[in-house]
Amino acid sequence: MWFLSGIVMMYVPFPSLTQKERLAGLARIDWTKMQGAARPEVWLQQGPEGPIWLDDAAISASTGRAVTPVGGRRAARIAAAFGKARASAVERVERDQWTVAGGFDRYRPLWKVSLDRPDGLILYVASTTGTVVLDTHASERFWNWLGSVPHWIYPTILRQDQPLWRQVILWTSGAGIVGAVSGMWIGVLRARLRRRYKGGRVSPYRGWQWWHHIMGLFGGTMLVAWIVSGWLSVDPNRWFASKGLGEAAYAAYAAPGTPPAIDWGRLGRMPQAQEARRMQMRWIDGTPLLTLSQPDHADLILDARSLQPITLAPRRLIRAAGRMVPGAAPIAAVEWLTAPDAYWYEAKSRVELPVLRIRFADPARDWITISPRSGAILSEIDARRRLYRWLFDGLHRWDFNGLITRRPLWDIWMGFWLAVGTIVSSTGVVLAIRRLRRPSHRRTARR
């Protein structure tokens, strides 16, 4: 189950609403209805009745009042506009197979809206904010029943109880580790490279047992590495848990002040802003910046006070980062990355480049990656998470030296070892079934 579903997962990820999909579905922001100051670190986008600020709740950018809960009919209209098709069915759900994760809790209950489209698109609309929070397609759903759902042991009835699901993963993969390691040990003991068996054979077995023995010797190390790294995926005993730099460090980097009074009318008349679907204001080293996002274009970064494009000097970003960790010599090193490396890459898309990486000399040995365009901190990783990156991502996805980004070389490598693992495990299942089917007196006699 794990090996065959792993092959599917190489090509079909678990359903999620990507930034590209979100921007393609959203309407243009109606700047004429904007009132009041911008809300730092909160996204602005167009809602059913006008622009809204999105945090844990949706706040109207026109009135400043919370958006009322969304009903079924309204959710159908929102989904139809987002998916550009007629809504054919609406269902109220607390959670289902694709929305079982805890990240959807603040949006529940959800409206599941089926659209009249050839690809079988279903959109999930949050009742709390009236925003689309997930999309799934028919093919995506089909392949995930053969991929992520069995691979993660992810049926809704189990995954909705996160602590129980975590224990199931720990104990099933733990049993797999014991079986794989003990099988490898027995396989090594039964193999003969020098004083061989009759006919010069390395293995004493024939048939299914021979395949299980030889493939286990050949691919057992990879099998053990995959099961161990899968066991580590739920962080047993919280060995790799990280506190992070904390809110105070990020506040020191941002150095926020009083939100500026933005001339929304002037912003709306700017050609660059007329196609914007989302906007966010953030403070960077005491300067308020606006990030405007639109489909198929790079984000536009403006000074929120002057509404002019701004360029942030790397020296300034480094100085601001130095305030994040107080003490003597908090910055150990600064790197200017112009190409992906082992800690800054994406398997199926391009990461922003160039970026700044700043290494701190704090006890946790934190690293941060900063966008020189927007000043945003793109990632944070400490020594524990870097070790976890190699023990899980390295062993489980085999992304050493950027192999995961080199297609189809990575596909060939992974496909080969997954096929070997499938043979090892499936032959083991066949042998177990045959043994169980033997009469009990024969099994006792053999012992």
LUMFIFI-725498 format. One record per residue (C-alpha): residue number from 0; x, y, z. Coordinates in steps of 0.2 Angstrom, whole numbers. Layout:
BEGIN
num	c1	c2	c3
NUM	X	Y	Z
...
This chain:
BEGIN
num	c1	c2	c3
0	0	0	0
1	14	12	5
2	24	9	-11
3	11	9	-24
4	2	24	-16
5	19	33	-16
6	21	31	-35
7	4	40	-37
8	10	54	-25
9	25	58	-36
10	13	65	-48
11	-4	70	-39
12	-2	80	-23
13	-16	82	-10
14	-29	95	-15
15	-25	113	-10
16	-29	130	-16
17	-13	137	-24
18	-10	155	-25
19	-11	154	-44
20	-28	146	-43
21	-34	159	-30
22	-29	174	-40
23	-37	167	-56
24	-54	165	-47
25	-54	181	-37
26	-63	197	-44
27	-53	213	-45
28	-52	224	-30
29	-65	238	-30
30	-54	252	-24
31	-69	264	-24
32	-77	256	-9
33	-61	256	2
34	-62	266	18
35	-50	268	33
36	-32	263	36
37	-24	247	30
38	-22	233	42
39	-4	227	43
40	-1	208	39
41	-19	205	34
42	-24	201	16
43	-36	212	7
44	-47	204	-7
45	-64	207	-15
46	-79	199	-6
47	-97	197	-12
48	-102	215	-7
49	-85	223	-8
50	-67	222	-2
51	-64	213	14
52	-49	211	26
53	-46	193	30
54	-39	187	47
55	-47	175	58
56	-63	184	53
57	-68	194	38
58	-70	213	40
59	-78	224	28
60	-65	237	21
61	-80	249	18
62	-89	248	34
63	-76	241	46
64	-89	228	52
65	-88	210	53
66	-95	200	38
67	-110	191	42
68	-110	172	41
69	-113	165	23
70	-128	155	19
71	-130	141	6
72	-137	152	-8
73	-124	166	-6
74	-110	152	-5
75	-117	146	-22
76	-115	163	-30
77	-98	165	-23
78	-92	148	-30
79	-100	151	-47
80	-91	168	-49
81	-75	160	-43
82	-76	145	-54
83	-84	154	-68
84	-98	140	-70
85	-116	137	-63
86	-117	129	-46
87	-126	112	-48
88	-127	107	-30
89	-123	115	-12
90	-120	105	3
91	-116	111	21
92	-102	100	28
93	-92	101	45
94	-78	91	37
95	-75	78	24
96	-60	69	16
97	-52	84	8
98	-56	97	23
99	-52	86	38
100	-35	95	42
101	-35	107	57
102	-31	122	46
103	-49	123	40
104	-56	124	58
105	-58	143	58
106	-69	142	42
107	-81	128	48
108	-94	124	44
109	-90	124	25
110	-101	125	10
111	-97	112	-3
112	-102	118	-20
113	-102	107	-35
114	-100	117	-52
115	-107	112	-69
116	-89	109	-77
117	-82	95	-87
118	-67	94	-74
119	-79	90	-60
120	-74	106	-50
121	-80	107	-32
122	-76	122	-22
123	-77	124	-3
124	-83	141	4
125	-80	146	22
126	-96	151	31
127	-87	163	42
128	-78	173	29
129	-87	169	12
130	-71	165	4
131	-66	150	-6
132	-53	140	4
133	-51	124	-7
134	-54	117	-24
135	-54	99	-30
136	-56	92	-47
137	-63	75	-51
138	-46	67	-57
139	-38	74	-42
140	-50	66	-30
141	-49	49	-39
142	-30	48	-39
143	-29	54	-21
144	-40	39	-16
145	-25	29	-23
146	-12	40	-17
147	-12	52	-2
148	-27	44	7
149	-20	26	9
150	-2	32	10
151	-5	44	25
152	-19	32	32
153	-30	47	30
154	-48	42	31
155	-59	55	38
156	-65	45	53
157	-47	43	59
158	-39	59	53
159	-52	70	62
160	-45	64	79
161	-27	71	76
162	-19	63	92
163	-27	46	88
164	-21	47	70
165	-4	52	75
166	-3	36	86
167	-9	25	72
168	5	32	61
169	18	30	74
170	14	12	79
171	10	5	61
172	26	12	54
173	35	7	70
174	30	-11	67
175	35	-9	49
176	53	-4	55
177	54	-19	66
178	48	-31	52
179	60	-23	39
180	75	-23	50
181	73	-40	57
182	69	-46	39
183	85	-38	33
184	95	-47	47
185	88	-64	43
186	91	-61	24
187	110	-57	27
188	112	-72	38
189	104	-83	25
190	114	-76	10
191	131	-84	6
192	143	-75	-5
193	159	-86	-2
194	153	-104	3
195	138	-104	-8
196	123	-116	-9
197	121	-130	-21
198	123	-124	-39
199	133	-108	-34
200	117	-100	-28
201	118	-85	-15
202	101	-89	-8
203	94	-106	-2
204	76	-101	-8
205	66	-104	-23
206	51	-96	-31
207	42	-82	-21
208	55	-84	-7
209	69	-81	-19
210	62	-65	-25
211	58	-59	-7
212	76	-64	-2
213	86	-56	-16
214	75	-40	-18
215	76	-38	1
216	95	-39	1
217	95	-27	-14
218	82	-14	-9
219	80	-17	10
220	91	-2	14
221	80	9	4
222	64	1	12
223	71	4	29
224	76	22	26
225	58	25	19
226	49	17	34
227	60	26	47
228	58	43	38
229	39	40	37
230	39	36	56
231	49	52	59
232	36	62	48
233	25	64	64
234	39	69	74
235	39	56	88
236	42	63	105
237	43	80	97
238	62	78	94
239	62	91	80
240	49	103	87
241	55	121	86
242	50	137	95
243	56	148	81
244	62	166	83
245	46	172	90
246	34	186	88
247	46	199	97
248	60	195	84
249	48	198	69
250	42	214	77
251	60	220	79
252	63	217	61
253	47	225	55
254	48	240	67
255	30	245	65
256	23	262	67
257	6	271	65
258	-3	264	49
259	-2	278	35
260	-18	286	28
261	-18	278	11
262	-26	288	-4
263	-37	273	-10
264	-44	283	-25
265	-27	287	-31
266	-21	269	-29
267	-36	263	-39
268	-32	274	-53
269	-14	267	-55
270	-14	255	-70
271	-3	243	-60
272	-17	242	-46
273	-32	240	-57
274	-30	221	-60
275	-25	218	-42
276	-34	203	-34
277	-26	203	-17
278	-16	216	-7
279	-6	215	9
280	2	229	19
281	18	224	30
282	31	234	39
283	49	232	35
284	62	241	45
285	49	255	49
286	43	257	31
287	25	252	27
288	25	242	10
289	10	237	0
290	11	220	-10
291	-2	219	-24
292	-5	202	-32
293	-13	199	-49
294	-14	184	-60
295	1	179	-71
296	12	194	-65
297	25	197	-52
298	19	205	-36
299	20	224	-36
300	29	232	-21
301	24	250	-17
302	29	262	-3
303	12	264	7
304	15	282	10
305	20	288	-7
306	12	274	-17
307	28	273	-28
308	38	257	-32
309	52	255	-19
310	68	246	-19
311	75	239	-3
312	94	240	0
313	101	223	5
314	111	232	18
315	96	239	26
316	87	222	27
317	103	214	35
318	103	228	48
319	85	226	52
320	88	207	54
321	102	210	66
322	88	217	78
323	79	200	78
324	92	191	90
325	99	202	104
326	116	199	110
327	134	200	104
328	137	196	86
329	119	189	82
330	123	187	64
331	135	174	60
332	135	175	41
333	126	182	26
334	123	174	9
335	116	180	-7
336	108	165	-16
337	106	166	-34
338	102	148	-37
339	92	135	-27
340	101	125	-14
341	97	111	-2
342	87	122	10
343	79	134	-3
344	70	125	-18
345	53	119	-23
346	51	102	-31
347	38	107	-44
348	39	126	-46
349	52	140	-45
350	57	148	-30
351	61	167	-29
352	78	172	-33
353	89	180	-28
354	87	180	-10
355	96	184	6
356	100	170	19
357	105	176	36
358	113	164	48
359	111	169	67
360	124	164	81
361	110	161	93
362	109	144	103
363	96	137	90
364	107	142	75
365	92	150	66
366	93	154	48
367	81	166	39
368	78	169	20
369	73	186	15
370	65	192	-1
371	76	208	-7
372	61	213	-17
373	47	214	-4
374	58	212	12
375	47	198	18
376	54	184	28
377	51	169	17
378	57	155	28
379	64	151	45
380	74	136	49
381	84	131	64
382	97	117	67
383	84	104	72
384	73	108	57
385	89	107	46
386	92	89	53
387	74	85	51
388	75	91	33
389	89	77	29
390	81	63	39
391	63	66	32
392	64	75	15
393	81	68	11
394	77	50	15
395	59	50	11
396	59	61	-5
397	77	58	-10
398	81	76	-13
399	99	75	-9
400	109	88	-20
401	93	94	-28
402	89	78	-36
403	70	80	-33
404	71	96	-45
405	79	86	-59
406	65	78	-69
407	64	65	-76
408	80	59	-67
409	72	59	-50
410	56	50	-57
411	67	36	-64
412	77	34	-48
413	62	35	-37
414	51	23	-48
415	65	10	-48
416	66	9	-30
417	48	10	-27
418	46	-5	-39
419	59	-14	-29
420	50	-10	-13
421	34	-16	-20
422	41	-33	-25
423	49	-35	-7
424	33	-31	1
425	21	-40	-10
426	31	-56	-10
427	31	-55	9
428	12	-54	9
429	11	-69	-3
430	22	-79	8
431	13	-74	24
432	-4	-79	16
433	3	-96	11
434	10	-99	28
435	-6	-95	37
436	-16	-106	25
437	-5	-121	30
438	-14	-133	42
439	-9	-129	60
440	-1	-146	63
441	11	-143	49
442	16	-127	56
443	19	-134	73
444	29	-149	65
445	41	-136	56
446	44	-127	72
